[in-house]
Amino acid sequence: MALLEFFRPKKQASASLAKERLQIIVAERRSAGSPGPSYLPQLKQDILEVIRKYVDIAPEQVSVALEQRDDDLSVLELNVTLPDDK
């Protein structure tokens, strides 16, 4: 059985897959020389949809910001206000 598992692709966790996709988006935007993060609204919506699978939250409870510190350094800040567990 172990031989068959060697040839099957392994499933990635959703968090690592999301991280890879985000890295690709950021790298693509940097290489295109885009000065502004025009993808942030869609990124916020995608993140909100994923969080809503687990917790009922409003769009106002999620904030996404991209900070350019240097030419080669960008910081993506994500703040989510989770409701109290009742």
Biopython code that builds the backbone (N, CA, C, O; Angstrom):
import numpy as np
from Bio.PDB.StructureBuilder import StructureBuilder

atoms = [
    (1, "MET", "N", (0.810, -1.189, 0.000)),
    (1, "MET", "CA", (0.000, 0.000, 0.000)),
    (1, "MET", "C", (0.860, 1.263, 0.000)),
    (1, "MET", "O", (0.481, 2.269, -0.599)),
    (2, "ALA", "N", (1.993, 1.217, 0.654)),
    (2, "ALA", "CA", (2.854, 2.391, 0.724)),
    (2, "ALA", "C", (3.393, 2.764, -0.649)),
    (2, "ALA", "O", (3.660, 3.937, -0.911)),
    (3, "LEU", "N", (3.555, 1.790, -1.518)),
    (3, "LEU", "CA", (4.049, 2.061, -2.861)),
    (3, "LEU", "C", (3.035, 2.880, -3.652)),
    (3, "LEU", "O", (3.415, 3.785, -4.396)),
    (4, "LEU", "N", (1.749, 2.572, -3.498)),
    (4, "LEU", "CA", (0.718, 3.333, -4.190)),
    (4, "LEU", "C", (0.626, 4.762, -3.674)),
    (4, "LEU", "O", (0.387, 5.684, -4.454)),
    (5, "GLU", "N", (0.812, 4.957, -2.387)),
    (5, "GLU", "CA", (0.762, 6.297, -1.812)),
    (5, "GLU", "C", (1.909, 7.167, -2.312)),
    (5, "GLU", "O", (1.796, 8.393, -2.329)),
    (6, "PHE", "N", (3.003, 6.549, -2.716)),
    (6, "PHE", "CA", (4.146, 7.290, -3.237)),
    (6, "PHE", "C", (3.777, 8.015, -4.527)),
    (6, "PHE", "O", (4.252, 9.124, -4.771)),
    (7, "PHE", "N", (2.937, 7.400, -5.351)),
    (7, "PHE", "CA", (2.585, 7.975, -6.644)),
    (7, "PHE", "C", (1.373, 8.902, -6.593)),
    (7, "PHE", "O", (1.111, 9.633, -7.549)),
    (8, "ARG", "N", (0.652, 8.878, -5.513)),
    (8, "ARG", "CA", (-0.498, 9.774, -5.374)),
    (8, "ARG", "C", (-0.041, 11.121, -4.843)),
    (8, "ARG", "O", (0.811, 11.186, -3.957)),
    (9, "PRO", "N", (-0.606, 12.205, -5.384)),
    (9, "PRO", "CA", (-0.251, 13.516, -4.821)),
    (9, "PRO", "C", (-0.858, 13.679, -3.427)),
    (9, "PRO", "O", (-1.994, 13.276, -3.178)),
    (10, "LYS", "N", (-0.092, 14.266, -2.543)),
    (10, "LYS", "CA", (-0.561, 14.480, -1.175)),
    (10, "LYS", "C", (-1.431, 15.732, -1.126)),
    (10, "LYS", "O", (-1.147, 16.728, -1.790)),
    (11, "LYS", "N", (-2.497, 15.661, -0.326)),
    (11, "LYS", "CA", (-3.370, 16.818, -0.166)),
    (11, "LYS", "C", (-2.684, 17.845, 0.724)),
    (11, "LYS", "O", (-2.094, 17.508, 1.750)),
    (12, "GLN", "N", (-2.774, 19.104, 0.311)),
    (12, "GLN", "CA", (-2.218, 20.171, 1.124)),
    (12, "GLN", "C", (-3.293, 20.699, 2.063)),
    (12, "GLN", "O", (-4.486, 20.669, 1.759)),
    (13, "ALA", "N", (-2.844, 21.172, 3.191)),
    (13, "ALA", "CA", (-3.778, 21.809, 4.115)),
    (13, "ALA", "C", (-4.242, 23.117, 3.490)),
    (13, "ALA", "O", (-3.506, 23.737, 2.723)),
    (14, "SER", "N", (-5.454, 23.534, 3.812)),
    (14, "SER", "CA", (-6.006, 24.745, 3.202)),
    (14, "SER", "C", (-5.188, 25.978, 3.573)),
    (14, "SER", "O", (-5.076, 26.902, 2.767)),
    (15, "ALA", "N", (-4.626, 26.013, 4.753)),
    (15, "ALA", "CA", (-3.825, 27.166, 5.161)),
    (15, "ALA", "C", (-2.564, 27.275, 4.319)),
    (15, "ALA", "O", (-2.213, 28.372, 3.883)),
    (16, "SER", "N", (-1.883, 26.178, 4.083)),
    (16, "SER", "CA", (-0.660, 26.243, 3.287)),
    (16, "SER", "C", (-0.978, 26.551, 1.831)),
    (16, "SER", "O", (-0.207, 27.242, 1.164)),
    (17, "LEU", "N", (-2.094, 26.052, 1.332)),
    (17, "LEU", "CA", (-2.504, 26.354, -0.028)),
    (17, "LEU", "C", (-2.842, 27.834, -0.168)),
    (17, "LEU", "O", (-2.466, 28.463, -1.157)),
    (18, "ALA", "N", (-3.543, 28.391, 0.807)),
    (18, "ALA", "CA", (-3.874, 29.816, 0.788)),
    (18, "ALA", "C", (-2.606, 30.665, 0.863)),
    (18, "ALA", "O", (-2.502, 31.691, 0.192)),
    (19, "LYS", "N", (-1.656, 30.241, 1.670)),
    (19, "LYS", "CA", (-0.390, 30.968, 1.789)),
    (19, "LYS", "C", (0.354, 30.971, 0.461)),
    (19, "LYS", "O", (0.882, 32.004, 0.049)),
    (20, "GLU", "N", (0.401, 29.833, -0.209)),
    (20, "GLU", "CA", (1.066, 29.754, -1.510)),
    (20, "GLU", "C", (0.389, 30.661, -2.526)),
    (20, "GLU", "O", (1.059, 31.367, -3.279)),
    (21, "ARG", "N", (-0.928, 30.642, -2.545)),
    (21, "ARG", "CA", (-1.662, 31.490, -3.491)),
    (21, "ARG", "C", (-1.399, 32.962, -3.220)),
    (21, "ARG", "O", (-1.215, 33.743, -4.153)),
    (22, "LEU", "N", (-1.380, 33.343, -1.959)),
    (22, "LEU", "CA", (-1.112, 34.733, -1.601)),
    (22, "LEU", "C", (0.300, 35.134, -2.012)),
    (22, "LEU", "O", (0.505, 36.243, -2.506)),
    (23, "GLN", "N", (1.271, 34.255, -1.817)),
    (23, "GLN", "CA", (2.640, 34.543, -2.226)),
    (23, "GLN", "C", (2.733, 34.731, -3.734)),
    (23, "GLN", "O", (3.471, 35.595, -4.207)),
    (24, "ILE", "N", (1.998, 33.939, -4.483)),
    (24, "ILE", "CA", (1.994, 34.070, -5.937)),
    (24, "ILE", "C", (1.390, 35.398, -6.353)),
    (24, "ILE", "O", (1.919, 36.071, -7.238)),
    (25, "ILE", "N", (0.285, 35.785, -5.723)),
    (25, "ILE", "CA", (-0.366, 37.060, -6.051)),
    (25, "ILE", "C", (0.573, 38.227, -5.766)),
    (25, "ILE", "O", (0.726, 39.120, -6.599)),
    (26, "VAL", "N", (1.196, 38.223, -4.606)),
    (26, "VAL", "CA", (2.093, 39.314, -4.231)),
    (26, "VAL", "C", (3.298, 39.365, -5.169)),
    (26, "VAL", "O", (3.700, 40.446, -5.599)),
    (27, "ALA", "N", (3.870, 38.217, -5.488)),
    (27, "ALA", "CA", (5.022, 38.177, -6.391)),
    (27, "ALA", "C", (4.637, 38.667, -7.782)),
    (27, "ALA", "O", (5.403, 39.386, -8.424)),
    (28, "GLU", "N", (3.455, 38.280, -8.247)),
    (28, "GLU", "CA", (3.001, 38.710, -9.566)),
    (28, "GLU", "C", (2.787, 40.217, -9.605)),
    (28, "GLU", "O", (3.137, 40.866, -10.591)),
    (29, "ARG", "N", (2.223, 40.775, -8.554)),
    (29, "ARG", "CA", (1.990, 42.222, -8.509)),
    (29, "ARG", "C", (3.304, 42.986, -8.438)),
    (29, "ARG", "O", (3.436, 44.051, -9.042)),
    (30, "ARG", "N", (4.270, 42.458, -7.711)),
    (30, "ARG", "CA", (5.576, 43.117, -7.638)),
    (30, "ARG", "C", (6.270, 43.123, -8.985)),
    (30, "ARG", "O", (6.853, 44.130, -9.386)),
    (31, "SER", "N", (6.208, 41.997, -9.683)),
    (31, "SER", "CA", (6.887, 41.902, -10.969)),
    (31, "SER", "C", (6.217, 42.764, -12.023)),
    (31, "SER", "O", (6.876, 43.217, -12.959)),
    (32, "ALA", "N", (4.928, 42.997, -11.889)),
    (32, "ALA", "CA", (4.209, 43.842, -12.838)),
    (32, "ALA", "C", (4.457, 45.322, -12.573)),
    (32, "ALA", "O", (4.111, 46.161, -13.404)),
    (33, "GLY", "N", (5.045, 45.651, -11.441)),
    (33, "GLY", "CA", (5.325, 47.041, -11.111)),
    (33, "GLY", "C", (4.090, 47.830, -10.732)),
    (33, "GLY", "O", (4.065, 49.053, -10.872)),
    (34, "SER", "N", (3.088, 47.158, -10.266)),
    (34, "SER", "CA", (1.843, 47.814, -9.870)),
    (34, "SER", "C", (2.064, 48.608, -8.588)),
    (34, "SER", "O", (2.447, 48.034, -7.569)),
    (35, "PRO", "N", (1.827, 49.925, -8.620)),
    (35, "PRO", "CA", (2.086, 50.730, -7.426)),
    (35, "PRO", "C", (1.080, 50.517, -6.309)),
    (35, "PRO", "O", (1.437, 50.621, -5.136)),
    (36, "GLY", "N", (-0.168, 50.224, -6.645)),
    (36, "GLY", "CA", (-1.192, 50.097, -5.617)),
    (36, "GLY", "C", (-1.718, 48.687, -5.519)),
    (36, "GLY", "O", (-1.773, 47.965, -6.515)),
    (37, "PRO", "N", (-2.104, 48.293, -4.323)),
    (37, "PRO", "CA", (-2.644, 46.939, -4.141)),
    (37, "PRO", "C", (-4.113, 46.872, -4.543)),
    (37, "PRO", "O", (-4.995, 46.922, -3.686)),
    (38, "SER", "N", (-4.377, 46.759, -5.830)),
    (38, "SER", "CA", (-5.759, 46.736, -6.318)),
    (38, "SER", "C", (-6.465, 45.423, -6.010)),
    (38, "SER", "O", (-7.680, 45.323, -6.176)),
    (39, "TYR", "N", (-5.724, 44.422, -5.566)),
    (39, "TYR", "CA", (-6.301, 43.116, -5.283)),
    (39, "TYR", "C", (-6.783, 42.990, -3.838)),
    (39, "TYR", "O", (-7.383, 41.973, -3.488)),
    (40, "LEU", "N", (-6.544, 43.980, -2.998)),
    (40, "LEU", "CA", (-6.914, 43.870, -1.587)),
    (40, "LEU", "C", (-8.411, 43.684, -1.344)),
    (40, "LEU", "O", (-8.776, 42.887, -0.480)),
    (41, "PRO", "N", (-9.295, 44.380, -2.064)),
    (41, "PRO", "CA", (-10.732, 44.134, -1.816)),
    (41, "PRO", "C", (-11.141, 42.683, -2.100)),
    (41, "PRO", "O", (-11.910, 42.096, -1.339)),
    (42, "GLN", "N", (-10.632, 42.110, -3.185)),
    (42, "GLN", "CA", (-10.961, 40.714, -3.490)),
    (42, "GLN", "C", (-10.322, 39.782, -2.476)),
    (42, "GLN", "O", (-10.933, 38.788, -2.082)),
    (43, "LEU", "N", (-9.107, 40.084, -2.047)),
    (43, "LEU", "CA", (-8.430, 39.273, -1.036)),
    (43, "LEU", "C", (-9.217, 39.297, 0.271)),
    (43, "LEU", "O", (-9.380, 38.265, 0.923)),
    (44, "LYS", "N", (-9.705, 40.478, 0.651)),
    (44, "LYS", "CA", (-10.501, 40.596, 1.873)),
    (44, "LYS", "C", (-11.776, 39.762, 1.756)),
    (44, "LYS", "O", (-12.169, 39.085, 2.706)),
    (45, "GLN", "N", (-12.414, 39.813, 0.598)),
    (45, "GLN", "CA", (-13.645, 39.047, 0.400)),
    (45, "GLN", "C", (-13.368, 37.547, 0.476)),
    (45, "GLN", "O", (-14.143, 36.805, 1.081)),
    (46, "ASP", "N", (-12.275, 37.095, -0.130)),
    (46, "ASP", "CA", (-11.922, 35.678, -0.085)),
    (46, "ASP", "C", (-11.632, 35.225, 1.347)),
    (46, "ASP", "O", (-12.071, 34.153, 1.762)),
    (47, "ILE", "N", (-10.901, 36.032, 2.089)),
    (47, "ILE", "CA", (-10.586, 35.702, 3.481)),
    (47, "ILE", "C", (-11.860, 35.664, 4.316)),
    (47, "ILE", "O", (-12.030, 34.778, 5.153)),
    (48, "LEU", "N", (-12.745, 36.613, 4.092)),
    (48, "LEU", "CA", (-14.017, 36.658, 4.816)),
    (48, "LEU", "C", (-14.843, 35.400, 4.550)),
    (48, "LEU", "O", (-15.449, 34.855, 5.473)),
    (49, "GLU", "N", (-14.873, 34.938, 3.307)),
    (49, "GLU", "CA", (-15.625, 33.731, 2.973)),
    (49, "GLU", "C", (-15.062, 32.499, 3.673)),
    (49, "GLU", "O", (-15.815, 31.640, 4.132)),
    (50, "VAL", "N", (-13.739, 32.417, 3.753)),
    (50, "VAL", "CA", (-13.117, 31.280, 4.431)),
    (50, "VAL", "C", (-13.416, 31.316, 5.921)),
    (50, "VAL", "O", (-13.733, 30.281, 6.508)),
    (51, "ILE", "N", (-13.324, 32.485, 6.547)),
    (51, "ILE", "CA", (-13.581, 32.607, 7.986)),
    (51, "ILE", "C", (-15.039, 32.296, 8.293)),
    (51, "ILE", "O", (-15.346, 31.702, 9.327)),
    (52, "ARG", "N", (-15.939, 32.696, 7.396)),
    (52, "ARG", "CA", (-17.374, 32.449, 7.611)),
    (52, "ARG", "C", (-17.734, 30.968, 7.598)),
    (52, "ARG", "O", (-18.810, 30.594, 8.066)),
    (53, "LYS", "N", (-16.859, 30.123, 7.075)),
    (53, "LYS", "CA", (-17.112, 28.685, 7.136)),
    (53, "LYS", "C", (-17.085, 28.189, 8.576)),
    (53, "LYS", "O", (-17.699, 27.173, 8.903)),
    (54, "TYR", "N", (-16.371, 28.911, 9.432)),
    (54, "TYR", "CA", (-16.177, 28.470, 10.816)),
    (54, "TYR", "C", (-16.839, 29.380, 11.846)),
    (54, "TYR", "O", (-17.270, 28.913, 12.900)),
    (55, "VAL", "N", (-16.923, 30.693, 11.544)),
    (55, "VAL", "CA", (-17.437, 31.665, 12.501)),
    (55, "VAL", "C", (-18.326, 32.659, 11.753)),
    (55, "VAL", "O", (-17.997, 33.085, 10.645)),
    (56, "ASP", "N", (-19.443, 33.021, 12.361)),
    (56, "ASP", "CA", (-20.340, 34.007, 11.766)),
    (56, "ASP", "C", (-19.835, 35.413, 12.114)),
    (56, "ASP", "O", (-19.959, 35.855, 13.256)),
    (57, "ILE", "N", (-19.260, 36.116, 11.116)),
    (57, "ILE", "CA", (-18.746, 37.465, 11.331)),
    (57, "ILE", "C", (-19.227, 38.390, 10.224)),
    (57, "ILE", "O", (-19.626, 37.939, 9.150)),
    (58, "ALA", "N", (-19.185, 39.687, 10.499)),
    (58, "ALA", "CA", (-19.567, 40.713, 9.536)),
    (58, "ALA", "C", (-18.330, 41.205, 8.792)),
    (58, "ALA", "O", (-17.219, 41.072, 9.304)),
    (59, "PRO", "N", (-18.494, 41.770, 7.601)),
    (59, "PRO", "CA", (-17.349, 42.281, 6.847)),
    (59, "PRO", "C", (-16.559, 43.359, 7.592)),
    (59, "PRO", "O", (-15.357, 43.516, 7.378)),
    (60, "GLU", "N", (-17.242, 44.097, 8.466)),
    (60, "GLU", "CA", (-16.562, 45.154, 9.222)),
    (60, "GLU", "C", (-15.569, 44.587, 10.239)),
    (60, "GLU", "O", (-14.700, 45.307, 10.729)),
    (61, "GLN", "N", (-15.697, 43.311, 10.550)),
    (61, "GLN", "CA", (-14.836, 42.687, 11.546)),
    (61, "GLN", "C", (-13.511, 42.187, 10.953)),
    (61, "GLN", "O", (-12.663, 41.660, 11.673)),
    (62, "VAL", "N", (-13.344, 42.353, 9.650)),
    (62, "VAL", "CA", (-12.115, 41.927, 8.982)),
    (62, "VAL", "C", (-11.484, 43.137, 8.303)),
    (62, "VAL", "O", (-12.135, 43.840, 7.531)),
    (63, "SER", "N", (-10.207, 43.369, 8.601)),
    (63, "SER", "CA", (-9.492, 44.439, 7.907)),
    (63, "SER", "C", (-8.201, 43.875, 7.333)),
    (63, "SER", "O", (-7.492, 43.108, 7.984)),
    (64, "VAL", "N", (-7.913, 44.273, 6.101)),
    (64, "VAL", "CA", (-6.720, 43.827, 5.396)),
    (64, "VAL", "C", (-5.977, 45.070, 4.925)),
    (64, "VAL", "O", (-6.562, 45.955, 4.300)),
    (65, "ALA", "N", (-4.697, 45.129, 5.227)),
    (65, "ALA", "CA", (-3.886, 46.274, 4.811)),
    (65, "ALA", "C", (-2.529, 45.776, 4.340)),
    (65, "ALA", "O", (-1.991, 44.799, 4.861)),
    (66, "LEU", "N", (-1.990, 46.465, 3.347)),
    (66, "LEU", "CA", (-0.668, 46.136, 2.835)),
    (66, "LEU", "C", (0.227, 47.342, 3.052)),
    (66, "LEU", "O", (-0.076, 48.448, 2.605)),
    (67, "GLU", "N", (1.330, 47.112, 3.744)),
    (67, "GLU", "CA", (2.262, 48.194, 4.058)),
    (67, "GLU", "C", (3.559, 47.956, 3.295)),
    (67, "GLU", "O", (4.180, 46.902, 3.432)),
    (68, "GLN", "N", (3.966, 48.933, 2.494)),
    (68, "GLN", "CA", (5.228, 48.869, 1.767)),
    (68, "GLN", "C", (6.294, 49.540, 2.623)),
    (68, "GLN", "O", (6.240, 50.748, 2.853)),
    (69, "ARG", "N", (7.252, 48.768, 3.088)),
    (69, "ARG", "CA", (8.296, 49.337, 3.936)),
    (69, "ARG", "C", (9.528, 49.736, 3.126)),
    (69, "ARG", "O", (10.077, 50.821, 3.315)),
    (70, "ASP", "N", (9.946, 48.881, 2.252)),
    (70, "ASP", "CA", (11.078, 49.146, 1.381)),
    (70, "ASP", "C", (10.700, 48.675, -0.015)),
    (70, "ASP", "O", (9.575, 48.234, -0.249)),
    (71, "ASP", "N", (11.642, 48.769, -0.936)),
    (71, "ASP", "CA", (11.378, 48.270, -2.279)),
    (71, "ASP", "C", (11.155, 46.768, -2.300)),
    (71, "ASP", "O", (10.395, 46.261, -3.126)),
    (72, "ASP", "N", (11.810, 46.059, -1.400)),
    (72, "ASP", "CA", (11.720, 44.608, -1.413)),
    (72, "ASP", "C", (10.990, 44.023, -0.200)),
    (72, "ASP", "O", (11.052, 42.816, 0.037)),
    (73, "LEU", "N", (10.299, 44.871, 0.567)),
    (73, "LEU", "CA", (9.614, 44.380, 1.762)),
    (73, "LEU", "C", (8.196, 44.927, 1.828)),
    (73, "LEU", "O", (7.974, 46.137, 1.832)),
    (74, "SER", "N", (7.251, 44.008, 1.878)),
    (74, "SER", "CA", (5.844, 44.360, 2.040)),
    (74, "SER", "C", (5.292, 43.550, 3.202)),
    (74, "SER", "O", (5.651, 42.389, 3.397)),
    (75, "VAL", "N", (4.414, 44.182, 3.966)),
    (75, "VAL", "CA", (3.802, 43.504, 5.106)),
    (75, "VAL", "C", (2.291, 43.496, 4.896)),
    (75, "VAL", "O", (1.664, 44.543, 4.736)),
    (76, "LEU", "N", (1.728, 42.308, 4.900)),
    (76, "LEU", "CA", (0.285, 42.160, 4.804)),
    (76, "LEU", "C", (-0.254, 42.001, 6.215)),
    (76, "LEU", "O", (0.124, 41.078, 6.937)),
    (77, "GLU", "N", (-1.139, 42.908, 6.599)),
    (77, "GLU", "CA", (-1.710, 42.880, 7.945)),
    (77, "GLU", "C", (-3.173, 42.482, 7.851)),
    (77, "GLU", "O", (-3.945, 43.083, 7.105)),
    (78, "LEU", "N", (-3.542, 41.473, 8.609)),
    (78, "LEU", "CA", (-4.899, 40.974, 8.648)),
    (78, "LEU", "C", (-5.384, 41.002, 10.088)),
    (78, "LEU", "O", (-4.791, 40.372, 10.964)),
    (79, "ASN", "N", (-6.461, 41.733, 10.327)),
    (79, "ASN", "CA", (-7.048, 41.808, 11.667)),
    (79, "ASN", "C", (-8.482, 41.294, 11.583)),
    (79, "ASN", "O", (-9.284, 41.754, 10.770)),
    (80, "VAL", "N", (-8.775, 40.328, 12.445)),
    (80, "VAL", "CA", (-10.117, 39.744, 12.493)),
    (80, "VAL", "C", (-10.612, 39.841, 13.927)),
    (80, "VAL", "O", (-9.964, 39.350, 14.851)),
    (81, "THR", "N", (-11.754, 40.471, 14.105)),
    (81, "THR", "CA", (-12.377, 40.559, 15.420)),
    (81, "THR", "C", (-13.373, 39.416, 15.533)),
    (81, "THR", "O", (-14.418, 39.418, 14.883)),
    (82, "LEU", "N", (-13.040, 38.457, 16.353)),
    (82, "LEU", "CA", (-13.892, 37.283, 16.521)),
    (82, "LEU", "C", (-14.917, 37.536, 17.618)),
    (82, "LEU", "O", (-14.610, 38.207, 18.603)),
    (83, "PRO", "N", (-16.127, 37.011, 17.463)),
    (83, "PRO", "CA", (-17.144, 37.186, 18.508)),
    (83, "PRO", "C", (-16.803, 36.348, 19.735)),
    (83, "PRO", "O", (-16.084, 35.351, 19.658)),
    (84, "ASP", "N", (-17.338, 36.784, 20.854)),
    (84, "ASP", "CA", (-17.153, 36.019, 22.091)),
    (84, "ASP", "C", (-17.867, 34.685, 21.980)),
    (84, "ASP", "O", (-18.934, 34.595, 21.372)),
    (85, "ASP", "N", (-17.287, 33.654, 22.563)),
    (85, "ASP", "CA", (-17.880, 32.330, 22.551)),
    (85, "ASP", "C", (-19.007, 32.293, 23.582)),
    (85, "ASP", "O", (-18.777, 32.501, 24.773)),
    (86, "LYS", "N", (-20.211, 32.030, 23.117)),
    (86, "LYS", "CA", (-21.363, 32.043, 24.019)),
    (86, "LYS", "C", (-21.873, 30.668, 24.249)),
    (86, "LYS", "O", (-22.842, 30.484, 24.985)),
]
sb = StructureBuilder()
sb.init_structure("model")
sb.init_model(0)
sb.init_chain("A")
sb.init_seg("    ")
for serial, (resi, resn, name, xyz) in enumerate(atoms, 1):
    if name == "N":
        sb.init_residue(resn, " ", resi, " ")
    sb.init_atom(name, np.array(xyz, "f"), 0.0, 1.0, " ", f" {name:<3s}", serial, name[0])
structure = sb.get_structure()
